[in-house]
Amino acid sequence: MKFALLFSGSALSVFAFGQGATTQGQTSPFSRTLELFVGDVGDNTVKRFDTSSGAYLGTFVSSGDAGLNGPMGLIFSEGQLVVVNQNFGSDFGEILRFDGRTGMFLGKLVSSSDRGAPFAPQGIVQGAPGDRFYVADIGTLGNTCDSQGNIKEYGESGAFLGNLDRRNFTPAFYPRGVVFGPDGLLYVAARGCPISTNPDDALIAYVLRFNPFSRKFVNVFASNKTVPELHRPEGLVFDSEGNLWITSFRNNSDPNDTDKILKLSGRTGRLLDSIPLWTTGNPRATAQAILFGPDGKLFIPIAGAAPETTGQVRRCDTKTKQCDVIVPANSMGGPLQSPWFLIFRNSDPATLSYKGR
């Protein structure tokens, strides 16, 4: 059931973008190449790519390493790659640590047997106070919508510190993505129950704010009520101007709607712009997570079922909305089967903003 939840509402197909370089090759793990790391749910690996050319640099974490089975959120912390492991087929997920240069397994920050282990963890960040880890657990333990999710908080050593206080948020809570905003608050992307048969639940979307110091819910920053185009969000990141970019699936009941990356005002939460992932009349394309990288470009991995686009990584100029495919689809020789979360070595573990050259 956990595996099925991942792909609820996700189907993909072709959208024409300019092709970038796609040369594949292997390099030493100590290479100075500017690297992009991508979690591949299709074969349960973390793979490396040259950020400039998209060239494949090989597998960084192999399938099954330390039980890796469902790689989700990724961050670099203290020279280590921290990987959320949804742990398909098990009751609870984990958080794994790997050497940031070699990919060697270093231990479990959170084990599935630990107190407070998440059921179906997805996004992760690490920030103030005390460099704590915040993990979005979408919930539905026991295959029921009554079992809602939480934002779980862990100390630097992985000790469970509790769930953030969401009691003042009365709707059902199924969080997917997390990021710290420029205001120091924790922003959370949440959707309706992922296993619900009610079609209205598939339209639900929230961007919520929490105070990490008081651990309390602050307010609803945006929702599908204030931004009708926003549905089933997950990945969310802020740009250098303080505006929020977030993934959005289409309204399946509207044949003219498309999957998009939305730009929301970082001050008001209102819709400012969008980047469509496909156009009406063309096959569908969707994305789960996004990340800003060098030169302020937005990197978008494409997962799903369409052979024409599944496995792509697109690099988009958010000013012109022009995108290049720097990693080709799996059917075109690309190495990614189902890419979800991604990270740069120089990405801030709290804001996910790029801190490199």
C-alpha positions, -999 to +999 in steps of 0.1 A: +000+000+000+029+024+008+042+018-027+008+024-043+005+057-024+035+071-041+020+070-075-015+082-067-024+107-094+010+103-112+010+095-149+034+108-173+040+114-210+058+135-235+064+172-236+088+188-261+119+205-246+153+213-261+177+184-255+208+191-235+240+171-233+234+135-224+268+119-224+271+092-198+302+082-180+318+073-147+340+094-125+358+090-092+337+098-062+363+124-054+358+142-086+355+180-084+326+179-109+296+199-096+272+170-089+235+165-087+222+136-066+188+120-075+169+094-056+155+068-081+124+050-067+124+028-098+154+008-087+160+021-052+193+039-058+208+074-055+225+084-087+249+112-096+250+136-125+272+164-138+251+195-131+263+214-162+260+186-189+237+161-173+263+134-178+257+103-157+284+098-131+272+065-118+253+051-088+262+067-055+241+045-032+232+011-046+199-007-044+195-024-011+224-007+007+215-006+043+180-018+032+174+012+010+139+005-005+121+037-015+144+067-014+126+099-007+139+132+007+177+139+005+199+165+022+236+169+029+245+175+066+279+176+081+295+160+051+269+132+051+241+123+027+210+118+047+183+097+029+147+092+039+139+055+033+102+049+029+110+012+034+084-003+011+068-035+024+076-026+060+054-010+086+077+020+092+103+040+074+138+050+083+164+078+079+198+065+066+233+082+066+259+078+040+294+092+036+290+123+014+321+116-007+321+078-010+285+068-005+295+043+021+268+035+047+274+051+080+244+041+101+207+047+107+198+081+120+163+067+126+155+030+124+121+015+117+121-001+151+128+032+170+102+051+190+087+077+168+097+061+135+077+075+106+052+053+087+055+068+052+082+096+053+088+118+023+104+153+026+131+162+051+150+193+061+173+202+090+174+236+107+168+257+138+165+253+167+194+230+174+198+217+138+169+193+143+155+171+115+119+177+103+103+149+083+069+149+066+051+116+073+021+113+051+004+089+074-024+064+066-010+037+089-032+007+088-045+017+054-071+041+068-077+078+062-083+081+100-046+076+105-034+111+096+002+122+091+026+144+111+057+165+109+081+145+130+110+162+148+143+144+155+175+156+173+209+156+157+215+121+169+181+109+156+163+109+190+125+114+185+115+148+200+078+146+191+054+158+164+048+194+156+016+207+172-011+208+145-042+209+168-052+243+155-053+230+120-087+213+119-088+196+084-073+162+078-035+164+076-014+144+051+020+162+047+044+155+019+071+182+015+089+206+040+112+236+037+123+265+058+112+299+044+130+332+045+110+341+076+124+312+095+091+294+096+087+258+084+065+255+053+047+222+047+030+210+016+000+188+024-028+171+004-060+152+010-060+116+020-040+097-007-061+065-004-095+082-004-120+072-031-137+106-029-126+126-060-128+159-040-099+147-018-077+146-049-081+184-053-071+193-017-039+213-013-024+232+016+008+251+023+010+254+061+034+273+083+048+261+116+070+279+141+099+256+148+107+272+182+072+269+196+065+239+175+030+252+169+009+256+137+009+293+126-015+295+097-025+284+062-003+302+038-021+290+006-046+263-004-066+252-033-093+276-021-069+306-025-050+292-055-075+270-075-047+256-097-030+240-066-036+203-062-018+175-043+015+194-038+047+179-026+080+196-035+084+233-025+114+257-026+119+294-024+138+314-050+163+342-044+135+368-044+117+350-016+089+336-038+076+300-033+077+274-061+056+243-056+046+212-076+009+208-085-009+179-101-038+185-125-074+184-117-083+150-132-119+159-137-109+189-159-097+177-193-082+212-199-061+213-168-024+204-167+003+195-142+024+226-133+051+241-112+034+271-095+051+303-084+034+319-053+042+353-038+064+347-007+045+375+010+009+369+002+008+333-011-011+344-042-004+329-076+022+348-096+032+325-125+035+289-135+056+265-156+034+239-174+049+204-176+028+196-207+001+213-228-035+203-235-037+178-263-002+164-256+007+134-234+009+141-197+041+148-176+043+153-138+069+160-111+071+153-074+100+174-062+119+205-074+152+222-065+170+254-074+206+250-085+235+269-102+226+302-119+192+302-103+179+274-126+151+252-114+158+214-117+127+192-122+129+153-122+101+136-141+086+103-128+057+083-139+047+058-166+052+074-200+084+061-218+089+093-237+096+114-205+100+091-175+134+096-161+141+130-175+157+158-155+147+192-168+166+225-161+144+255-164+150+293-165+122+306-143+123+341-160+119+328-196+102+295-186+124+278-212+135+243-201+163+219-213+163+182-208+197+175-193+191+139-185+171+120-212+142+097-206+149+061-197+136+050-231+162+073-247+191+057-228+188+077-196+197+059-164+168+071-142+137+049-139+115+070-115+133+100-101+117+118-072+138+139-047+171+155-057+199+175-039+232+193-046+261+188-022+260+226-017+222+228-010+213+243+024+197+215+045+171+239+059+160+260+029+173+237+002+187+268-015+218+264-036+250+278-018+276+270-045+291+289-073 
